[in-house]
Amino acid sequence: MIALKNLHKSYVTGQNSLHVLKGISLEIEKGEMVSIMGASGSGKSTLLNVVGILDNYDSGEYYLDGMLIRDINETKAARLRNHMIGFVFQSFNLISFKNAMEKPEKKERDRHGVPRQDGA
């Protein structure tokens, strides 16, 4: 469902360039849960921003469900994020009264307008 092939991303400020993603290749299948871990400054947030279609990449290829993700307008990016990508963050953006399994379930129910069995 998600395929990255030789993905590169740099940030340029003035005459300086910081090469953050250096030839990242990976595949994530539908329904697979993935954890991204690494040292501070290793490119985790940059990778998530690219995969979440919040930021562009410089070179390589990113396929989401077989579609090349490149220079997509914000409306289409938002639609793809809503229907195809989900993130559970480690320490923020969490619903305080839900556990780790209930959060993605709530997102799915909300997206499809399905109420909980217990009425909550």
C-alpha positions, 0 to 999 in steps of 0.5 A: 500500500505504501512504497518508498523507493530511493527517497531523498529530502533536503532542507536548504537555508541560505547556502547550507543544505541538510540532507535528511532522508538519504535513499529511503526504501520501504514497503508497508502493506495494507493493515500493517502497523509500523513503528518508526524509531531513531535518534533525535535529528535522524529524519523520523518526523521528515519521513512521517511528513512525506508519508502523510503527504504534508511535505514533498520529497526531492527525488525518488518515488512514493506510491500510495495504493499504487498511485505516484504521490508527487506534487499533489494539491492540498485538497487531494492530499487531505482526501488521501490522508483522511481515507488511507493514512492514519498515525497514532502519536506517542505523546500528544494529540491523544484522546485522554479517555481512550486507550491505544486500541480505541483511538484508531477504532474511533477514527474509523467509526467517525470516518464512516459515521458508525456509532459505538455498540455501547452508545458512547 
